[in-house]
Amino acid sequence: MNTTLLSQILDSVEKRRNNIITDLSSLVACDSTLGHEAAAQSVIKQVFLELGTRVSEITIDLDKLSSLPGFSPPVTNKTDGRTNIVGVHTPKEATGRSLILNGHMDVVPSGPAHLWNHPPFEPYVDGDWLYGRGSGDMKAGIVAYCNAFAALKDLGYQPAAKVILQSVIEEECTGNGALACLDAGYTADAAIIPEPFGQTCLVAQLGVMWFQLKLTGKPAHVLDTSSGSNVFDALYLIINRLKALESEWNQTDRRHHCYASHAHPINFNLGKVHGGDWASTVACYCEADFRVGFYPGMKLDDIKNELEQVIASVELPNDLKAELCYTGFQAEGCEINKDAPLIESVKEAHRLVSDTHCETLAVTATTDCRFFQLYGNTPATCYGPVAENIHGFNERVSVSSTVQVAQVLAVFIANWCGLEKTG
Ligand SMILES: [Zn+2]
């Protein structure tokens, strides 16, 4: 890329700094937790239309998706008004490589709002940080790719290849939003997801499995606890055994090579418990929701077998029953070829914009990359802004980093897709 064009692109994105802040603020102001994504999706639909793309809404048809590889059993059956938004740019003449720019609009619950310094869905800027649930994970990424596209248009250019903008739902629990888009036929020569991974380039992600452990015991008056079976006592024992398995998978000889130097790649998390009904009654019922991480290459059925064996090995009272139920993420891990043209090209765009080397990342979580990479014949990676406290209180994203990500994406589009004059 010649230096004149490069500096024009950088300036054009920089001029959109205020647009980036206002676009991001209007998205963060929409609570888009599971089942409530419609308001945020209608905002982004308008943005995609203003960018001149042809917009479609893709629903999650569970009957259709359930037989596909990568499908995860849903945590909600509510599908009304819950759509993915896709905007397709078609060039006058397709001379470059096509591209999908994907982001998820769903956010995780904020927890008790009073534990935030400001309400989670009332975005505000303090210094370089924009605060609010979803600011980093990952509305800033969506705003970055939209403004990258817009900045090229401001210069009188558009991509000389098909570019598909996607704002999907359910990334935080199943990935069925991205799967629905894949099933609708959207593939490309590459896909980028600007997840908030600190401007690194993703080269591996873990598999993630959710399961719910349902424990049924025997209620009794606490005057004689031995006449009952307490599900929480059983839960302690099971957690300890699962933690032992977690340690085993973190041993150096069990590791996938991409995670060799990580401090603690595999994390098992008990994220939610519901059960019991009275402090003076032996608790006889609970549902405990777990998340386990595992390495690329490990098979879902093998993970299930191992979990079931571990739980079966815990000695429980005869009248206590443990049942496992797999809803939510059943997500395989994946490794991305470090030498793929996509990775080279993202790193090159990063270097041109920031004048620094782009680090690669093996992330200890899952992303929607797996759909493109494993099932969509579309090489994919993540490259997105610096954020803090994602899934925590006072989540925030760096505005300057978001602007720089938009610059990198604009330069990437120019190199990958090529440019043609608009109009
Ligand atoms: Zn995310």
Residues whose N, C-alpha, C, O or C-beta is under 5 A from the ligand:
A	BS01	ZN	D137 M138 E195
